[in-house]
Amino acid sequence: MKSSRQWISYSLLRLGVFAAVLIVLLVLQVEPWIAAVIAAVVGLCVAYIFFRPQREAVARSFWEFRTTAQRDSDSDAENDALDAAATPSASPLEGQGGGEADAEEQGRQAR
C-alpha cells in the first residue's frame, strides 16, 4: 500500500474511534469537555492496542522517508545557505565603544 494511503487510513481509523466514543458519551449527556477528553484517551488506547499493524506501517514509512537521502543540488545549496546564516558573526557595533562597560575599561586604562 502506498505510504500516503497508510497515513490516511490510520488517521481515519483513529478519528473514527474518537468520534464514535465522543458521540456515545454526548448521547449519555456527559459534560462535553469531559466527553472529549475521555474520547481522546479511549481513542488513543484503542488505536495503540488494536491498530498495531497500521501504526507500524505508518512508522515504517516515516522512517523510510527520513532515512532515504533524496538530495539534489538545490536542497544542498539551500542547506548550505541556511547553515551559513546560522553561524554567529562579529557584531557590527563591536569595538566601537559607547557602552558603560567600555567607559569603565577606558577609565582603568587611563590610570
N, C-alpha and C positions, 0 to 999 in steps of 0.2 A: 504494500500500500504506500502511496506517496506520502511524504512527511507532512505536507500541509493538510492532507485528509486525516492523518493521525491526530494532529493538533486540534482540528475542528471537531472530530468525533469525540475525542476525550473531553474537550471543553463543553460540548453539548451534553454529554453524559452527566458531567458534574453539575452543570446548570440545571438539567432536568431533575436530578435528585434534590437539589436545593429548592427548586420551585415546587416540587411535589410536597416536600416536608413543610415548606412555608404555607402552602395552601391548606394543608391539613390542620396546621396549628392555627391559622387565621379562622378557619371554619369552626374550630373548637373555642374561638373567642379568646385566644391568648393575646396578651398585650403585643402590639405589632413589633416593637423593637426587641422584645424578648423572643418573639417568634423568629425574627430574622437571625438573631444570634444562635438560637437553638438549631435552626435550619442550616446555618453555615457550619456549625460543629458536626452535626449529623451528616451533612453532605461530604465534609472532609473525611470523616471516619468511614463512611460507606465507600467512597472513592479509593481510599487507602487500602481497605480490606478486599473489596470485590473487583476493582478495576486495575489490578496489578499488571496484567499483560499490556493494557493500553498505556498505562503510566510509564512502564519500562520502554515501550516503543517510542513514546514521545521523548523520554530522557535520552534514549539512544540516538534519535535523530538530532536532538540538540547537541549531543556530544560530537557526533559526526560533523555537524555543521561547524562547530567551534574548532575542531582539530584539523580539518582539511584546509590546507592553505590555498585558497583561491585568490592569489595575488596577481595584480597587473601593475604596470608601470605607474598608472595614475594613483593607485592606492599607496604604493611605496612613496611617491612624491608627496602626497598629502600627509602621510605619516611622518616623513622627514621634516616637512614644514611645521607640523604641529609640535614635534619634538624640539625643533629649533626655537619655536616661540615659547616653549615651556621652560627653557633653560634660563636661569637668572642672569641678568646682565648688569653692568655697572649703572648706578643711578645717575641721571643727568645732572643732579644737583650735588653730587659727591665732590668734595674738595673745594666747593665754592664758599664755604663758611656761612656765617649768618645765624647760626643757632646758638643757644645758650651754652651748650657743651663746647662749641668752638671758641666762644669768648673766654670761657674758663681756661681752656687749653692755651690760648694765646696769652692770657694773664700769667699763667705759670711759666711759660717760656720767657716772658719779658723780665721776670725776677732774676 
